[in-house]
């Protein structure tokens, strides 16, 4: 459940001391607007709300040094505690809140009167209070918490029940659905004031979805003690910062993201932009795009070069003398285009590159809109500093590219295809939730290596020539969505 966002003065609450030592390179999937404050379907119960971060947009990020969000309390005279968890996804593909690791505990607001909203900042950027290393987190069995090929969830755990909506803490959020103030698909999405939407592209992710816009399935909630998380068409007002270099994507469209809304849009539209007016709107939606690299002040005055690929390596490639790993498949036709300069980096180590695809008649628009995925990664260099790779950022231009099939796989129910000698490669885009594996067979006998496709990435798999069957499999009991095609 949510409440309309009132114009409340937002105070500042720094949970740990501000520091200057370690980089806090920012990344988020939030469009900069706040429509509501919400406990989602937790309501007055105790429970969790979360935002998922998939490998397609956070691969390469490991050292969490910063988090910022807004907590609102409907009655400051009573205190409701919360904690922050990092949670994996479970065997069913849903966030495993019970199995999460509480990285920040014993949080509560100071007492007061009336309604209050506070900008909460967690800093982990000193030698004494350093970054939280996500890959080192353990579960209750002292086993590795996160699978690098699957999403992690940043979760708020509301520990106590609340007399919601009269009392209780909640998190500010941005709406991502189609509830526009007046009109539907033909109307400009950012219309007036607070009605800015996250505006992913107007396609149905599932035929049963109520909205014609893509529901990203990244914001979740679950009542404590009950099984079965549920997703919502919203994005929490959340920004993370990492000691690692980040790459932030944004959909650039000054017509749809007009004043007072933020342009470019760094929310869900950045994941699923509309490059070629797929909705045939009354006012054509022709998104352009912008990538921003954040490498930290140590790289001020350096340079960044942006590379692209429609396919990724199953595991990042380590290159001697370069920090971080290369995720982009160097055999991709997009990688062959070479690098694109992002300019001299600013005092904070920031640079950007904008892609303007031209007018509606531009031949570039249908070409780019027809790609199964666009992966981007920046190379950052400065004299006297070790060069590095940024994190990965993935854009999904269309749900079902021409010549592709879409399907679902679950544990024990793989997608199975006959393979002929003419089938040299299989392109698979994994829309999640969870990782998938491509396997090849001669008859019923496995042959050749298995290939992992991380969540929210695409990969071109070179097939074993003698194979007669190919499968796309997962270990998740819940449905994992994929798009796939031979020889693409």
Secondary structure, DSSP 8 states (H G I E B T S, - for coil): -EEE-----EEEEESS----SS--EEE----S---EEE-GGGTTS-EEEEEEE-HHHHTT--EEEEEEEEEEES-TTS---EEEEEE-B-TTSSB-STT-EEEEEEE-----SS-EEEEEEEE--SSSS--EEGGG-B-TTSSB---TTS-EEEEEEE-S---TTTS-EEEEEEE-SS--SS--TTS-SS-STT-------S--SSTT-SSSS-----EEEEETT----EEESEEESEEEEESS-EEEEEEE-TTTS-TTS-SSB-SGGGTS--SS-TT--SS----EEEEEEE--GGGTT-EEEEEEESSEEEEEEE-TT-BSEEEE-TTSTTGGG--EEEEE--TTSEEEEEE---STT-HHHHHHHT-S-EEEEEEEE-TTS--EE---EEE---SS-TT-EEEEEBTTB-EEEE--TT--EEEEEEEESS-EEEEEEETTEE-S--EEE-TTEEEEEE--TT--EEEEE-S-SS-EEEEEEET-
